[in-house]
Amino acid sequence: MSLRLTTISRAEHLAFVRGLPSASHMQVPSWGDVKAEWRSESIGWRDEQGRTVGAGLVLYRQLPTFKRYLAYLPEGPLIDWFDPDLDRWLRPLLAHLKSQGAFSVKMGPPVVIRRWDATAVKDAIAAGHARRLRDVEATWYEPRAFELADRLRRAGWLQGAGGGAGFGDVQPRYVFQVPLANRSLDDVQRGFNQLWRRNIKKAEKAGVEVVQGGYDDLPAFHELYVITAERDGFRPRPLPYFQGMWRSLTAEDPNRMRLYLAYHQGEPLAATTMLTVGEHVWYSYGASADHRREVRPSNAVQWRMMQDAYALGATVYDLRGISDTLDPGDPLFGLIRFKLGTGGQAAEYLGEWDFPLNRLLHKALDIYMSRR
């Protein structure tokens, strides 16, 4: 059965997303508004009966001197990735994007290859015989994901450069997730390691109060975020970015974006943003002060978000990116060490894939991005 791809309305795109149990927050129409420096388009696949059976958000970034575009589908599109006839989805996609002036296409199939339970990862770290996640026997595999990767390669797609630490892709290939489905909150908390449980109790005894904030609290979040950026050595986004993000996402769905702040003695010491699409909840941005860290505000705010995610009916609480390093001497090791304490799972996605529609321009972009 052939499929036809066309531009669809935001309303139709959103209706399709709402019919799914889960979709990336980067594949909802409002994400195109958040990324205002890109042009965005909602696309849909229709079957022979005219029903929308797939959708995606495309972000277009124009080259500086040419009216040609990089077409990017972050953590998408939302299609049947395990269809044996994958070409009927991707062929019309490439044709449509080429007609829109794209010289290269980048996409991130939302397909998990394998998962590692926290126990397996901690045992490997303690034994010292594994330097990377891939050195550890996975707890769960998706055999069809390997077949999918082979199909993409045969069709001319090129795998992104994120095979190392997991940050060569634009979006992280490795993430850490806490399953919530078929578990009680007591089950979730029992899955925490002793340090996490102790830190949550410390925060409670110290009188740390976690509250759900609103738009007017974004400046307080941003002050902590700038402090965090200086401490961790990254360039912070400006406050207007988060204000625009809030307006765009909450206009689409009041629960799409939430803000949490952890107060101690009236002072905000930690703050986080949370994103929700269907049954999937993400910890998006986190920030904390340099002082009074002993009252453990970061653990307190994470626990509150997990509780609220559970109340929203989420099946997974996603702590987002980690490196795949298991070497305690690696500066990126702290990412996985903190998140391991939740007792969740490390997960590896299929990663991002490129299709050069114009090989010369694609190669030039590749060189530019590698230097950057």
N, C-alpha and C positions, 0 to 999 in steps of 0.2 A: 504494500500500500504506500503510495507516494505521499509526501508531505509538502505543503506550501508555506513559505516563510514571508511574513509581511510586518510592517510597522503596526503596532496596536496601541490603543489608548492607555493612559495610566490606569483608568478604572478597570479595564479588562485585565491588564497586567496584575493589578492588586487583587482582583477577584481570583485569578489563577493561583497566586501565592497563598491566599487564604484557604484555598482548597487542599493545600499540602500540609502534612504534619510538621515539616521543617523546611526552611530555606535560608540561605545566607542573608544577613542584614545588608550585604552589598548587592543583593539582587532584587531589592524592592524599589519601586519607582522613586521614592523620596531620596534614595542614596545618590541619585543623579543630581539632586538639588544641593546635597552636601558637597559634592565634588564640582563646585561651580566653575572651576577653571577648565573643566572638560565639557564637551557637548554630549548630551545623553539621548538615548533612544530606547524605547520599549519595543521589543520584537516578540512575535509569537509564531509558533508552528501550528498550522491547521491541517486536519485530516480531510479525507474526501467528503465527509459530511459537513465540513465547515466548523467543526469543533476545535477549540484551542487545546492542544495536547502538550504544549511546551511553551516556555517563555524565557526571556532573559533581558537583562539591562546591559546595554552596550555604552561604554564611555569612549568618546573620540577625542584624541589629543592631536592637534595640528602641528606639523613640522614648522619650524621657524620661517623658512623661506619658500616652502611649497604648499600648495593647497592639497596636501595628502595627509592621511591620518593614521595613527596607531589606533586600532580598535581593540578595546580591552573589556573582557567580561569577567570581572573579579568573582571568584568562587561560583562560577556559573559557566554555561546557562543551565536552566532547570529543565532537563530533558531526560529521556530514558537512556541512561548511559550504557545499560547492559543489553540494549536491543542488538540482536545479531546483525541487523542491517543498519549499522551506525551511520553509514554513508548517507542515508536518506535524511538524516538530521543535519549533518555537517556540510554536505554539498550545497544545499540552499543557503546555509549560513554564510559560507565563503562567497557565494555569488552575490548575495545581498550586500555584504560588507564591502566587496570590491566596487559595486555600483555606487556606494556611498563615498568612495574616494580613499578607502583604506589601502595602505601599502603593506601592512602587517597586522596579524590578528594574534592576540594573546588571550587565553582562556584558562580557567582553573576548575576542572571537573570536581564537583563536590563528592568525591568518592574516597572512602577510607580504604587503604591497602591492608593495614594491620594495626593491632593494639597490643599494648603491654600493660598488664596490671601493675599497680604500685609495688606489690610484693616482689614481683619478678625483677623490677628495675632496682629496688633497694638491695636485693640479694646480690645482683650483679655488681653494684657499686661496692658493697661490703667485701665481696670476693676479690675485687680489683682486676678481674680478668677481661673486662669489657671496657673499651674506650668510647664506643658509640652505641646508640640504641640498636642499630642493625647487627651489632655483635651479640645481642641477646635474643634468645628464642622467643618469638612473639607468642602471646597468650591466645591471639585470635588472628586469622587470616581471611581475606576475601579473595578466593581464587580468581573470580571473574575480573578483578581489578588488574591482574597481570595480563590477562587476555586483552583487556581494553587497551592497556599501554602498547601491546604489540600491534593492535589494529591502528592506533593513532600513528605509530611510527611508519607502518606500511602505507598509510594514507598521506605521508609527507609532513606530518607534524613533528616539531622538534621539541624535545623536553628541555625545560628551563634548567638553569644552572644551580638549582637549590639542593643538589644531592649531598653537599657538604654539611655545613652547620644547620641547614634548613632555612637560611635567610637569603639564599640567592634568588628565590622567587620574590615577587612583589608582596604576596601574602605568605604567611608562614606555612611550611609544609608539615611541620610537627607542632602539635597542640597538646594541651592537657585538659581532660574533661572528667567531670564527676557525674556518673550516671545517677539519675533520680528515679527512673521508672521502676515500679514494683518494689520500692524501698520506702520505709518510714523515715522521718527526720532523725529519729533515734538511730536507725541503721546507718544513716549518712554520717552522723557524728561519731558513732562507734568506729567508723572506717578511718577517722583521723588518727594520726600518730599521737603519741603522748605529749609531744611538744605543742602541737596545735591545740589539743584539748586543754592543756595547762595554760596556754596563752589566752584562750577564750575566757577561762575562769579568772585569769589575772585582770583582764579588761573589765569583767563584770564587777570584781571586788574593788577595783580602782574607781568605779563609777563612770566608765566610758559609756556614753550614750550615742547610739547610732540613729540618725534621723533621715527620712527621705526628704530631699530638698527639691527645689524648683528652679525656674529660670533665674530668679533673683539671687540664687545662691551660687551661680556659676563663677562670679568673681572670686569667691572664697575658695572654690575648687581650683581655680586657675592660679591663685597665689601659691598654693601647695604644689601644684603641678610644675610651676617654674622652679621652685626649690628642688623638687625631685630631678628636674632636667639638669640643673647645675650639679647636683650630687652625682648623677649617673652619667653625665657627659653626653647628652643628646640635645638637639635643638628643639625647643618647645613650640607648639603651635600657638598662634595668638588667640586671645580671648574671643574675638569675633568669629573665629572658626567654630568654637563650641557653641556660641550663641546661635549661629546659623544652623548648626547641626541640630540643636534642640528644637528650633522653630520648624525645621523641615520634617524631622522624624515624628515629632509629637502631633503635628498637623495631620499626618497620615494615620497615626494610631497613638492614643494617649499613653499607652504602655510601651511604645517602641523604644523610648529612651527614658531612663531614670537616673537620678543623681542621689548619691548617699554621702553623708558626712558623719564622721565620728568625732564627737566633742568630749573634751575632758576639762572640767572646771570652766566651762563656758567657751573654751577655745577649740576651733577645729584643728585636729591633728592628722586626719586622714580623710580622703575623699575619693570616690570612684564613680564611674558611669557604667550603666548596665543597659544592654540592648536585648530586645526580645522580638522574635519572629516565630509564630506558632509555638511549638513545644521546645524550642531551642533558645537558651538564654546565654548571653556572652558577658563576661567581665571585659569591658572595653578599655577604659583608661583608669589608671590608679595614681594616686599622689599621696605623699605623706611629709610631715614636718621632720626636721633634723633633731628636735628635742623631744623629751618625754616618750621616747620609743619603748621604754620599759613597761608602759601601761598597755601596750599591744593593740593600738587602734586598728592596725591593718587586718589583724586576724578577726577582730570584732566586726569590722565592716564586711569582710568576706562572708562570715557566717550569717550575717543579716541578709545579704543578697541571696545566699543559697536558700534560706528560709522563704524569702519572698518569691524566688523562682519556683520553689516547690508549690507555694500557694497559688501561683499562676498556672499550675498544671504542666510545668516544664518536665521533660524527660531527661534533659541533659543540662548541666551547668558547665559552660565552656570557659576555661581560664586562658584561652588563646595560646599565643606562640611560646614555644620553648626551643632551645637548641637541642641537637641530638647528642651532645657531648655528655659523657659520664665520667669525665676526668675532673676530679676535685680541684686540680690546678688551673683549669680553664676558666677565664673570667665569666663565661656564659653559663657555667655550671650552676650558679645561684638561681637561675630561672627555673630549672627543673627541681632543685632541692626544695625550694619554698612550696612549689605546687605538689610535690610528692606527698607532703604532709597531709593533704586532703584525702589520701587513699583512693584517688581516682585512677585514670588510665592515660597513658601517653598514646597518642594516635598519629599515624602517618598518613597524610593524604597523597593522592596521585601526583600532586604538584601542578605547576603551570606549564602550558604548552603553547608554542608559537607556530604560526603558519605564515611564511613569507610570501606575500602576493607580489611583491617587487623585491627581488633578492638583493639588489644593490642598495636600496634604501633601508631594507631590513638590516643588512650588514653594517651600514653606517650607524644606525640606531644602537645596534648591539655593541659596537666599539665605544660609542658615547656613554652608554649606561655602565659598561665595565669600568671605564675611567672614572665615572662619577662615583 
